[in-house]
Amino acid sequence: MTTNAGSVTFQNVRKSFGSFTAIHDLSLTVEPGTLVTLLGPSGCGKTTTLRMLAGLEHPTSGRILIGGKDVTMLPANERDVSMVFQSYALFPHMNSLDNVAYGLESSGLPRRQARQKAEHGLELVGLAGMGGRLPAELSGGQQQRVAVARALVLEPQVLLLDEPLSNLDARLRRRVRTEIRELQQRLQFTAVYVTHDQDEALAVSDQIIVMKDGEIAQQGSPRELYEAPASPFIADFIGEANVVPCEVIDVSGNEATVSIEGLQHIVPARGARPGRNQLAVRPSAITLEPAETAAFPGRISHAAYLGDHIEYEAETSGGTLFIVDPSVDRPLAPGTRVAIGLKNRGIAIIAQ
């Protein structure tokens, strides 16, 4: 199977349905051989964007290019993309090999060659020797891999994945998302992946494009979005975060000294200026100390034991904080008075 990775470009794309505008002036680029995830809550426009790329919808204005070619008004069958659907869309009466070979045979490839390529496709996704099984004889994860193989054997410039793991249970989702990422890195195909699951996006992506209300809220690598959120929305959507008010006391080079409820802490400056601001504080970045220490005071209002950690809510004068504490050997009961401290990582000034 050859690599045929192409780039994707949206230039000032707008999509309206009657008086409702689903996508506002969208511009983005996906580099060849990368996996880019469109992430966002329901109704943000991510699926509409994917459907326009697939040719299932056409933009109201703007241009879409694949591999440098303008495909804005081309039908789906002329775009050199393949799509893996949420439902997998396998033919139940065909075995795995026939499902994978179907698109090849439909495009005119001789049956023998089509089946050879289909066997290779199944081997690539770890299903060698399972071509004779019907979809009903496969697990959910195996069905998903058949759908990926069926798309890959067509050697598209771009592979589109629309919520591909939503039908799997949590443990299987973790395993299959790892398999998708390893396969993409090994074969170096271009992929555009749609999900509303933040953990999934962090695990599989080279770049994440977070969408909100038909626009790009922020884009960057998983680490950039997690460690340097551009807004309270991003801070809370990419992993949970406590968004708390702070006072930037001093900025020196790349570091800023901030005060939270009287507790001073040094964080990356990110262009901040002295004055009122907001901090994104990850639940795992908060420490709970005995009430008499120098950190600012709080009171445990809720505690939930989850095996390898305990989730707490703590009431403070600045509001309720959500805390993840790995110290399961010393649980704190609701009503316990504590002092809130901060670790060195997992805290960021929210860009203004």
C-alpha positions in Angstrom: 0.0 0.0 0.0 1.5 3.4 -1.0 1.4 6.6 0.9 -0.7 9.3 -0.9 -0.9 11.9 1.8 -2.3 15.2 0.8 -2.8 18.6 2.5 -6.1 20.1 3.3 -6.9 23.9 3.2 -10.0 25.8 4.1 -10.0 29.4 2.8 -12.6 31.7 4.4 -15.2 29.0 4.3 -18.7 29.9 5.4 -21.7 27.6 5.5 -25.3 28.6 6.1 -28.5 26.7 6.3 -31.2 29.2 5.5 -30.9 32.0 8.0 -28.6 30.0 10.3 -24.9 30.2 9.8 -23.2 27.0 11.0 -19.6 28.0 10.0 -18.2 31.5 10.0 -15.2 32.4 7.8 -13.2 29.3 8.6 -9.6 29.1 7.5 -7.3 26.2 8.5 -4.6 24.0 7.1 -3.8 20.3 7.6 -0.3 19.4 6.7 0.3 16.1 4.7 1.0 13.1 6.9 -0.5 14.6 10.1 -3.6 13.7 12.1 -5.7 16.8 13.0 -8.7 16.6 15.3 -11.8 18.8 15.1 -12.9 19.0 18.7 -15.8 20.7 20.3 -19.2 20.4 21.9 -22.4 19.4 20.0 -23.4 22.1 17.6 -20.0 23.7 17.3 -19.7 23.0 13.5 -17.1 20.2 13.5 -19.3 17.7 11.7 -20.4 20.3 9.2 -16.8 21.0 8.5 -16.0 17.3 8.0 -19.0 16.9 5.7 -17.9 19.8 3.5 -14.4 18.3 3.3 -16.0 15.0 2.3 -18.2 16.6 -0.4 -21.4 15.8 1.4 -22.1 19.5 1.9 -20.9 22.5 -0.2 -19.8 25.8 1.4 -21.9 28.9 0.9 -18.7 30.8 0.2 -14.9 30.2 0.4 -12.7 27.5 -1.0 -11.6 24.0 0.0 -8.4 22.5 -1.4 -7.1 18.9 -1.1 -3.5 18.4 -2.2 -3.5 21.9 -3.6 -6.5 21.2 -5.9 -9.7 23.2 -5.5 -12.4 20.7 -4.7 -15.0 23.2 -3.4 -17.8 22.1 -5.7 -16.6 18.6 -6.7 -18.9 15.7 -5.7 -17.8 13.3 -3.0 -16.7 10.6 -5.4 -14.1 12.9 -7.1 -12.3 14.1 -4.0 -9.8 11.4 -3.3 -10.9 11.1 0.4 -12.2 8.1 2.3 -14.5 8.2 5.3 -14.8 6.0 8.4 -18.3 6.5 9.8 -19.5 6.4 13.4 -21.7 3.4 12.6 -18.8 1.7 10.6 -21.4 1.0 7.7 -20.2 -2.6 7.1 -22.3 -4.8 4.8 -23.7 -7.4 7.3 -24.0 -10.2 4.6 -20.4 -9.8 3.4 -17.3 -11.2 5.2 -14.5 -8.8 6.3 -12.4 -9.5 3.1 -15.4 -8.7 0.8 -16.2 -5.6 2.8 -12.6 -4.3 2.5 -12.5 -5.2 -1.2 -15.9 -3.7 -2.1 -14.7 -0.2 -2.9 -11.7 -1.5 -4.9 -13.9 -3.7 -7.0 -16.5 -0.9 -7.5 -13.8 1.3 -8.8 -13.0 -1.2 -11.5 -10.0 -3.1 -10.0 -10.0 -6.8 -11.1 -11.4 -9.0 -8.4 -8.1 -10.9 -7.8 -6.1 -7.7 -7.3 -8.8 -6.2 -5.2 -8.8 -9.2 -2.8 -5.0 -9.2 -2.6 -5.1 -5.5 -1.6 -7.9 -6.2 0.8 -5.9 -9.0 2.5 -3.0 -6.6 2.9 -5.4 -4.0 4.3 -6.6 -6.4 6.9 -3.0 -7.3 7.8 -2.2 -3.7 8.3 -4.9 -3.3 10.9 -4.0 -6.5 12.7 -6.8 -8.7 11.3 -4.7 -11.1 9.1 -6.5 -14.4 8.7 -9.9 -13.0 9.7 -11.2 -12.1 6.3 -13.7 -14.9 6.3 -15.6 -13.5 9.3 -18.9 -11.7 9.0 -19.3 -8.4 10.9 -21.5 -10.1 13.5 -18.7 -12.5 14.3 -16.3 -9.6 15.1 -16.0 -7.4 18.2 -16.8 -3.7 18.1 -13.1 -2.9 17.9 -12.5 -5.4 15.1 -15.4 -4.0 13.1 -13.9 -0.6 13.5 -10.6 -1.8 12.2 -12.3 -3.4 9.2 -13.9 0.0 8.4 -10.5 1.6 8.6 -8.9 -1.0 6.4 -11.7 -0.5 3.8 -11.0 3.2 3.7 -7.2 2.8 3.6 -7.0 0.4 0.7 -8.4 3.1 -1.6 -5.2 5.0 -0.8 -6.9 8.3 -0.4 -5.1 11.6 0.0 -7.1 12.2 3.2 -8.8 9.8 5.6 -11.8 11.2 7.4 -12.9 9.7 10.8 -16.3 10.8 12.1 -16.6 9.9 15.9 -15.1 6.5 15.1 -15.0 5.2 18.7 -18.3 6.4 20.0 -19.9 2.9 19.7 -17.2 1.3 21.8 -17.0 0.9 25.6 -14.4 3.0 27.5 -11.7 0.3 27.8 -11.9 -0.6 24.1 -11.9 3.0 23.1 -8.5 3.5 24.8 -7.1 0.5 23.0 -8.5 1.3 19.5 -7.5 4.9 19.6 -3.9 3.8 20.3 -4.1 1.5 17.3 -5.4 4.3 15.1 -2.6 6.6 16.2 0.1 3.9 15.7 -1.3 3.0 12.2 -1.4 6.7 11.2 2.2 7.3 12.3 3.4 4.1 10.6 1.7 4.8 7.3 2.0 8.6 7.4 -1.5 9.2 5.9 -3.3 12.5 6.4 -6.3 12.2 8.7 -9.0 14.6 9.9 -10.7 13.2 13.0 -13.9 14.5 14.6 -14.7 13.9 18.2 -16.3 15.6 21.2 -14.1 13.5 23.6 -11.2 15.6 24.9 -9.1 12.6 26.1 -9.5 11.0 22.7 -8.3 14.2 21.0 -5.3 14.6 23.3 -4.3 10.9 22.7 -4.4 10.8 18.9 -3.6 14.2 17.5 -0.7 16.1 16.0 -2.8 19.2 16.1 -6.2 20.0 17.7 -8.7 22.5 16.4 -11.2 23.4 19.0 -14.4 24.8 17.6 -17.1 26.8 19.2 -20.2 28.3 17.6 -18.9 27.7 14.1 -15.5 29.3 14.6 -12.0 28.2 15.7 -11.6 29.0 19.4 -8.0 27.8 19.5 -5.7 25.5 17.6 -2.4 23.9 18.5 -0.7 20.8 19.7 -2.3 18.8 22.5 0.3 20.1 25.0 -0.1 23.7 23.9 -3.8 23.7 24.3 -3.6 21.9 27.7 -0.8 24.0 29.2 -1.6 27.4 27.5 -5.4 27.8 27.1 -6.5 31.0 25.4 -9.8 31.3 27.2 -11.8 30.0 30.1 -13.8 27.9 27.6 -10.6 26.2 26.3 -9.2 25.7 29.9 -12.4 23.9 30.9 -12.9 22.0 27.7 -9.4 20.6 27.2 -9.3 18.7 30.5 -11.0 20.0 33.5 -9.8 23.3 35.0 -10.6 25.6 37.9 -10.8 29.1 36.5 -10.0 31.4 39.3 -9.4 35.2 39.6 -5.8 36.3 40.4 -3.7 39.4 40.7 -0.6 39.6 38.6 1.8 41.3 41.0 5.0 41.3 38.9 6.3 40.2 35.5 10.0 39.4 35.0 11.0 37.9 31.7 9.0 34.8 31.1 7.7 34.5 34.6 4.9 36.2 36.4 4.2 36.4 40.2 0.5 36.0 40.9 -1.5 36.2 44.0 -4.5 33.9 44.6 -6.4 34.6 47.8 -3.2 35.9 49.3 -1.1 32.9 48.2 1.8 34.0 45.8 2.9 31.7 43.1 5.2 31.9 40.0 3.8 30.9 36.6 4.7 31.4 32.9 4.0 35.0 32.0 2.4 34.3 28.6 2.4 38.1 27.9 0.5 39.0 31.0 0.7 42.5 32.5 0.3 43.5 36.2 -3.3 43.7 37.3 -6.4 41.5 37.5 -6.4 38.3 35.5 -7.5 34.7 35.5 -5.7 31.4 36.1 -6.5 28.0 34.8 -5.7 25.6 37.6 -5.8 21.8 36.8 -7.5 19.7 39.5 -4.2 17.7 40.0 -2.2 20.9 40.5 -3.9 21.6 43.8 -2.5 20.3 47.1 -4.4 19.9 50.4 -2.4 20.8 53.5 -3.3 21.0 57.2 -5.4 24.0 57.9 -2.7 25.8 59.9 -0.2 26.0 57.0 0.5 29.2 55.0 -1.7 28.3 52.0 -5.2 29.9 51.7 -8.0 28.3 53.7 -10.8 26.0 52.4 -13.3 23.4 53.6 -14.0 20.0 52.0 -17.6 19.9 50.9 -17.6 16.6 48.9 -15.3 13.6 48.6 -15.5 10.6 46.1 -13.1 7.7 46.2 -12.2 6.4 42.7 -9.6 3.7 43.4 -6.3 5.4 42.5 -7.4 8.9 43.5 -9.9 10.8 45.4 -12.0 13.7 43.9 -12.7 16.5 46.3 -14.7 19.7 46.1 -13.4 22.4 48.5 -15.2 25.7 49.3 -13.0 28.7 49.5 -13.6 32.5 49.6 -12.9 32.6 45.9 -15.4 29.8 45.0 -15.6 26.0 44.8 -12.4 24.2 43.6 -12.4 20.7 42.1 -9.4 18.7 43.2 -7.9 15.4 42.2 -5.7 13.9 45.0 -3.7 10.7 44.6 -3.3 10.3 48.4 -5.9 7.6 48.8 -4.4 6.4 52.1 -5.4 9.6 54.0 -8.9 10.5 52.8 -10.5 13.7 54.1 -14.1 13.7 55.2 -16.5 16.4 54.2 -16.4 19.3 56.6 -12.6 19.0 57.1 -10.8 22.4 57.1 -7.7 22.4 54.9 -5.2 24.8 53.3 -5.1 25.1 49.5 -1.6 24.9 48.0 -0.4 24.8 44.4 2.1 22.7 42.5 4.6 24.0 40.0 2.9 22.4 36.9 -0.7 22.6 35.7 -1.3 26.3 36.3 -1.5 28.9 33.5 -2.5 32.5 33.1 -5.4 32.6 30.6 -4.4 34.7 27.6 -6.3 37.9 27.3 
